[in-house]
């Protein structure tokens, strides 16, 4: 005698799979939010470092010019 599958079993399986999928989507959403925040923070740090690098380059160039002028006018 063959037993027919109970539609409630299929429904319970589907509900469990949907719950698992919702959990994965939530985890990925949280991870994406954290990654976006980290990316924004790193972009800000990069901008600060570029600015500091430009300031240092300007100061070094100014020092070189002063040294050259001191050599030219002993």
Buried (B, 14 or more C-beta within 10 A) or exposed (E): EEEEEEEEEEEEEEEEEEEEEEEEEEEEEEEEEEEEEEEEEEEEEEEEEEEEEEEEEEEEEEEEEEEEEEEEEE
